[in-house]
Amino acid sequence: MPLKTKPLSKAELAAYEETRDLAAELLQSVREMQAGKVHVVTSPVIEARKKTGLSQSQFAALLGVSVRTLQGWEQGRKQPSGAARTLLAIASTNPKAVLAVASK
């Protein structure tokens, strides 16, 4: 079960922000990227869409879902249903087939 926290109040957020050194945080992030400690996470949904060469809006229309739903899948916040999973698998393994159907 994910840890649930309540949102910070405006005063708590302001106090937290006052203690931050954004320049130091940014520099640390750059150092981590240069050292290879940061990895870009991708999803099978993003890979399938990229193989078709379509934008998010085009791919969402092709699948018959909203762009917001597609973004949820790509970000791992939501999981596609059975039929959508099948279409995504086809798009990943044979993007030309999906594009051929879309052009009709």
C-alpha positions as CSV (number, residue, x, y, z in Angstrom):
1,M,0.0,0.0,0.0
2,P,1.5,3.4,-1.0
3,L,2.4,5.9,1.7
4,K,-0.2,8.6,1.9
5,T,0.7,12.1,3.0
6,K,-1.3,15.2,3.4
7,P,-0.5,18.3,1.4
8,L,1.7,20.9,3.0
9,S,0.0,24.0,4.2
10,K,1.0,27.3,2.6
11,A,3.1,28.1,5.6
12,E,4.8,24.7,5.6
13,L,5.5,24.9,1.9
14,A,7.0,28.4,2.3
15,A,9.2,27.2,5.2
16,Y,10.4,24.2,3.1
17,E,11.1,26.4,0.1
18,E,13.2,28.8,2.2
19,T,15.6,26.0,3.2
20,R,16.2,24.8,-0.4
21,D,19.3,25.7,-2.4
22,L,18.0,25.2,-5.9
23,A,21.4,25.8,-7.5
24,A,23.0,23.1,-5.4
25,E,20.2,20.7,-6.2
26,L,20.5,21.4,-9.9
27,L,24.3,21.0,-9.8
28,Q,23.9,17.7,-7.9
29,S,21.5,16.4,-10.5
30,V,23.9,17.3,-13.3
31,R,26.7,15.4,-11.5
32,E,24.5,12.4,-11.1
33,M,23.6,12.4,-14.8
34,Q,27.2,12.7,-15.8
35,A,28.1,9.9,-13.5
36,G,25.5,7.7,-15.1
37,K,23.5,7.4,-11.9
38,V,20.3,8.7,-13.5
39,H,18.4,6.4,-15.9
40,V,15.6,7.5,-18.1
41,V,12.6,5.2,-17.6
42,T,10.6,4.4,-20.6
43,S,7.5,2.3,-21.0
44,P,6.3,-0.2,-23.6
45,V,3.5,2.2,-24.5
46,I,6.0,4.9,-25.4
47,E,8.1,2.4,-27.3
48,A,5.1,1.2,-29.3
49,R,4.0,4.8,-30.1
50,K,7.5,5.8,-31.2
51,K,7.8,2.8,-33.5
52,T,4.7,4.1,-35.4
53,G,6.2,7.6,-35.6
54,L,2.9,9.1,-34.4
55,S,2.4,11.9,-32.0
56,Q,0.5,11.3,-28.7
57,S,-2.7,12.8,-30.1
58,Q,-2.4,10.8,-33.4
59,F,-1.7,7.5,-31.5
60,A,-4.5,8.1,-29.0
61,A,-7.0,8.7,-31.9
62,L,-5.8,5.5,-33.5
63,L,-6.4,3.5,-30.4
64,G,-9.7,5.3,-29.7
65,V,-8.6,6.7,-26.3
66,S,-8.1,10.2,-25.1
67,V,-4.7,11.8,-25.0
68,R,-4.9,12.0,-21.2
69,T,-5.5,8.2,-21.1
70,L,-2.5,7.6,-23.3
71,Q,-0.4,9.8,-21.2
72,G,-1.5,7.9,-18.1
73,W,-0.4,4.7,-19.7
74,E,2.9,6.2,-20.8
75,Q,3.6,7.5,-17.4
76,G,2.7,4.3,-15.7
77,R,-0.2,5.8,-13.7
78,K,-2.8,3.6,-15.5
79,Q,-2.7,0.3,-17.3
80,P,-4.3,-0.4,-20.6
81,S,-7.2,-2.8,-20.8
82,G,-7.1,-6.2,-22.7
83,A,-8.0,-4.9,-26.1
84,A,-5.7,-1.9,-25.8
85,R,-2.9,-4.1,-24.6
86,T,-3.4,-6.2,-27.7
87,L,-3.3,-3.2,-30.0
88,L,-0.2,-1.9,-28.3
89,A,1.5,-5.3,-28.7
90,I,0.7,-5.2,-32.4
91,A,1.9,-1.7,-32.7
92,S,5.2,-2.6,-31.0
93,T,5.9,-5.8,-33.1
94,N,4.4,-4.6,-36.4
95,P,3.9,-0.9,-36.5
96,K,3.3,-1.0,-40.3
97,A,0.2,-3.1,-39.7
98,V,-1.2,-0.6,-37.3
99,L,-0.5,2.2,-39.7
100,A,-2.0,0.4,-42.6
101,V,-5.2,-0.1,-40.7
102,A,-5.2,3.5,-39.6
103,S,-4.9,4.8,-43.2
104,K,-8.1,3.0,-44.2
